[in-house]
Amino acid sequence: MTDILETKKLRKEYQMGEVTVDALKGVDFIVREGEFVAIMGPSGSGKSTLLHLLGGLDSPTEGDISLGGRQLAHLSDDEITLVRRREVGFIFQFYNLLPTLTAAENVALPLLLDGKRADEYAARVTELLELVGLSDRAEHKPDQLSGGEQQRVAIARAFVNQPKIVLADEPTGNLDSKAGNSILDLLRSASKELQTTVVMVTHDPRGASYADRVVFLKDGLIVRELNSEDGELNAEQIISLMAELEL
């Protein structure tokens, strides 16, 4: 598989008053095309910081990020905005749907922001709503949908622009276990059916077991990985390694 995302010696510092916080301390990280990667680590390990840097939502203090063969550091702010809009899909813990728009309109929103006519992409929106099991809820607004249904809409929206990569930040963190399992099944099947790379931050070993590979962060560094090529991942295996790593 082709490498679609790579970081080299990635560092990120934050200034908290007079204190400098090293969120990332030199991360080397590669994601291959079509791969589903989970990033795990305790609070403050740098996992959300890493995800934000990968999506161009923040800039590193030092180091390089390459997406699809292009160095983000060499792009202007306008160019990075276009990369986020056209090549990266985002899924957040709290859905981030617009309350005045229907499910179909929320899915189509990235197309509209990119200057495309939604009616020209109606078939794409319909296809994605069918994929996430919400064909009959297309005209419902977020307050008429359950949390799990809202997250399904968010997943459809993340894939609508046929991005190179989808970044998911705790996508099941606001859901009960049944809805969470459903979302993880959907995210994995969507990534495979649409052949899209997915990188997901999660604190949940059960959720991480859906991935092809699990990357463990501790104190701003990658300390270990688990790969499904060595056998199907399971939550017990992940919990055991987290205990060993004192995460």
C-alpha positions as CSV (number, residue, x, y, z in Angstrom):
1,M,0.0,0.0,0.0
2,T,1.1,3.6,-0.7
3,D,1.9,5.9,2.2
4,I,-0.7,8.7,2.2
5,L,0.3,10.4,5.4
6,E,3.7,10.9,7.1
7,T,5.2,12.9,9.9
8,K,8.8,13.4,10.6
9,K,10.2,14.6,13.9
10,L,6.9,16.3,14.7
11,R,7.0,18.6,17.7
12,K,4.3,20.9,19.2
13,E,4.8,23.3,22.1
14,Y,2.2,25.3,23.9
15,Q,2.8,28.3,26.1
16,M,0.7,28.1,29.3
17,G,1.6,31.4,31.0
18,E,5.2,31.1,31.9
19,V,5.2,27.3,31.4
20,T,6.1,25.6,28.1
21,V,4.2,22.4,27.5
22,D,5.7,19.8,25.1
23,A,2.6,18.2,23.7
24,L,4.5,16.3,21.0
25,K,8.2,15.6,21.3
26,G,9.3,14.3,17.9
27,V,6.7,12.0,16.4
28,D,7.5,9.8,13.3
29,F,4.3,8.4,12.0
30,I,3.2,6.8,8.7
31,V,-0.3,5.9,7.6
32,R,-0.9,3.8,4.5
33,E,-3.6,4.3,1.9
34,G,-6.8,2.6,2.9
35,E,-5.6,1.8,6.5
36,F,-7.8,2.3,9.6
37,V,-5.5,3.5,12.4
38,A,-6.5,4.1,16.1
39,I,-4.4,6.4,18.3
40,M,-4.6,5.7,22.0
41,G,-3.0,7.3,25.1
42,P,-3.9,8.8,28.4
43,S,-5.1,12.4,28.8
44,G,-2.3,14.8,28.0
45,S,-0.4,12.2,25.8
46,G,-0.7,14.4,22.7
47,K,-3.2,12.3,20.7
48,S,-5.7,15.1,20.0
49,T,-2.9,17.5,19.2
50,L,-1.5,15.0,16.7
51,L,-4.9,14.6,15.0
52,H,-5.3,18.4,14.8
53,L,-1.9,18.7,13.2
54,L,-2.6,15.9,10.7
55,G,-5.7,17.7,9.6
56,G,-4.1,21.1,9.2
57,L,-6.2,22.6,12.1
58,D,-3.0,23.6,13.8
59,S,0.7,24.1,12.9
60,P,3.6,22.2,14.4
61,T,6.5,23.9,16.2
62,E,9.0,21.8,14.3
63,G,8.9,18.8,11.9
64,D,7.1,17.9,8.7
65,I,3.7,16.6,7.7
66,S,3.2,15.1,4.3
67,L,-0.4,14.4,3.0
68,G,-0.7,12.8,-0.3
69,G,2.9,13.6,-1.1
70,R,2.6,17.3,-0.3
71,Q,4.3,19.0,2.6
72,L,1.8,21.1,4.5
73,A,4.5,23.4,5.7
74,H,5.0,24.5,2.1
75,L,1.4,25.5,1.6
76,S,-0.2,28.9,2.2
77,D,-3.1,29.3,4.6
78,D,-5.5,29.4,1.7
79,E,-4.0,26.2,0.3
80,I,-4.3,24.4,3.6
81,T,-7.9,25.5,3.8
82,L,-8.6,23.9,0.5
83,V,-6.7,20.7,1.6
84,R,-9.0,20.5,4.7
85,R,-12.1,21.1,2.6
86,R,-11.3,18.7,-0.3
87,E,-8.9,16.1,1.0
88,V,-9.7,15.6,4.7
89,G,-13.0,14.6,6.4
90,F,-13.6,15.3,10.1
91,I,-15.8,13.5,12.6
92,F,-16.1,15.0,16.1
93,Q,-17.3,13.7,19.4
94,F,-20.2,16.1,19.5
95,Y,-21.3,15.7,15.9
96,N,-21.0,19.5,15.0
97,L,-24.2,19.4,12.8
98,L,-25.9,22.7,12.0
99,P,-29.3,22.6,13.9
100,T,-31.2,24.5,11.2
101,L,-30.3,22.0,8.4
102,T,-31.8,18.6,7.6
103,A,-29.7,15.5,7.6
104,A,-29.3,15.6,3.8
105,E,-28.3,19.3,4.0
106,N,-25.8,18.7,6.7
107,V,-24.2,15.9,4.6
108,A,-24.1,18.2,1.6
109,L,-22.6,21.2,3.5
110,P,-18.9,20.5,2.6
111,L,-19.9,20.6,-1.1
112,L,-21.7,23.9,-0.7
113,L,-18.7,25.4,1.2
114,D,-16.5,24.3,-1.8
115,G,-18.7,26.2,-4.2
116,K,-20.4,23.1,-5.6
117,R,-24.1,22.9,-6.4
118,A,-25.8,20.4,-4.0
119,D,-28.4,19.4,-6.7
120,E,-25.5,18.1,-8.9
121,Y,-24.4,15.8,-6.0
122,A,-27.9,14.7,-4.8
123,A,-27.1,11.1,-5.8
124,R,-23.9,11.1,-3.7
125,V,-25.8,12.5,-0.7
126,T,-28.5,9.8,-1.1
127,E,-25.9,7.1,-1.5
128,L,-24.1,8.1,1.7
129,L,-27.4,8.4,3.7
130,E,-28.3,4.9,2.5
131,L,-24.8,3.6,3.5
132,V,-25.2,4.9,7.0
133,G,-28.8,3.6,7.3
134,L,-30.6,7.0,7.3
135,S,-32.4,7.1,4.0
136,D,-35.7,7.5,5.8
137,R,-34.4,10.3,8.0
138,A,-32.9,12.6,5.2
139,E,-35.4,15.4,5.9
140,H,-35.1,15.3,9.7
141,K,-33.2,18.0,11.6
142,P,-30.6,17.1,14.3
143,D,-33.0,17.7,17.2
144,Q,-35.3,15.0,15.6
145,L,-32.4,12.5,15.6
146,S,-30.8,10.4,18.3
147,G,-27.2,10.8,19.2
148,G,-26.2,7.7,17.2
149,E,-28.2,9.0,14.2
150,Q,-26.5,12.4,14.4
151,Q,-23.1,10.7,14.4
152,R,-24.2,8.7,11.3
153,V,-25.0,12.0,9.6
154,A,-21.6,13.3,10.6
155,I,-19.9,10.2,9.1
156,A,-21.8,10.6,5.9
157,R,-20.7,14.3,5.8
158,A,-17.1,13.4,6.4
159,F,-17.1,11.1,3.3
160,V,-19.1,13.3,1.0
161,N,-16.2,15.0,-0.7
162,Q,-14.4,11.7,-1.3
163,P,-11.5,12.8,0.9
164,K,-8.1,11.1,1.0
165,I,-8.3,10.7,4.7
166,V,-11.0,10.9,7.5
167,L,-9.9,12.0,10.9
168,A,-12.2,11.0,13.8
169,D,-11.8,12.5,17.3
170,E,-13.5,10.2,19.9
171,P,-16.4,9.5,17.6
172,T,-18.2,7.3,20.1
173,G,-17.3,9.3,23.2
174,N,-20.8,10.8,23.6
175,L,-22.7,7.6,22.8
176,D,-23.8,4.5,24.8
177,S,-22.1,1.2,24.1
178,K,-24.8,-0.1,21.7
179,A,-24.8,3.1,19.6
180,G,-21.0,3.3,19.9
181,N,-20.6,-0.3,18.5
182,S,-22.9,0.5,15.7
183,I,-20.9,3.7,14.8
184,L,-17.6,1.7,14.9
185,D,-19.0,-1.0,12.6
186,L,-20.2,1.7,10.3
187,L,-17.0,3.6,10.3
188,R,-15.0,0.5,9.5
189,S,-17.3,-0.7,6.7
190,A,-17.5,2.8,5.2
191,S,-13.7,3.1,5.1
192,K,-13.4,-0.2,3.4
193,E,-16.4,0.2,0.9
194,L,-15.3,3.8,0.0
195,Q,-11.6,2.9,0.2
196,T,-10.8,5.9,2.4
197,T,-8.0,6.1,5.0
198,V,-9.3,6.6,8.6
199,V,-7.3,7.8,11.6
200,M,-9.3,7.7,14.9
201,V,-8.4,9.0,18.3
202,T,-10.0,7.0,21.1
203,H,-9.6,6.2,24.8
204,D,-11.7,3.0,24.4
205,P,-9.9,-0.4,23.8
206,R,-13.0,-1.9,22.4
207,G,-13.2,0.9,19.9
208,A,-9.5,0.6,19.0
209,S,-9.9,-3.1,18.3
210,Y,-11.9,-2.2,15.1
211,A,-8.7,-0.7,13.6
212,D,-6.1,-2.3,11.4
213,R,-3.4,-0.8,13.6
214,V,-3.3,0.8,17.1
215,V,-0.7,3.4,17.9
216,F,0.0,4.2,21.6
217,L,1.1,7.7,22.6
218,K,2.7,8.5,26.0
219,D,4.2,11.9,27.0
220,G,4.2,13.1,23.5
221,L,5.9,10.1,21.9
222,I,4.8,6.9,20.2
223,V,5.8,4.1,22.5
224,R,4.3,1.0,20.8
225,E,2.1,-0.2,18.0
226,L,-0.2,-3.2,17.5
227,N,-0.9,-4.5,14.0
228,S,-3.8,-6.7,12.9
229,E,-1.4,-8.3,10.4
230,D,-0.2,-10.3,13.4
231,G,-3.7,-11.5,14.2
232,E,-7.1,-9.9,14.7
233,L,-7.0,-7.2,17.4
234,N,-9.1,-7.5,20.5
235,A,-9.9,-5.3,23.5
236,E,-8.3,-7.7,26.0
237,Q,-5.0,-7.6,24.1
238,I,-5.1,-3.8,24.0
239,I,-5.9,-3.5,27.7
240,S,-3.0,-5.8,28.6
241,L,-0.5,-3.7,26.6
242,M,-1.9,-0.5,28.0
243,A,-1.2,-1.9,31.5
244,E,2.3,-3.0,30.5
245,L,3.0,0.5,29.2
246,E,1.3,2.1,32.2
247,L,-1.1,4.1,30.1
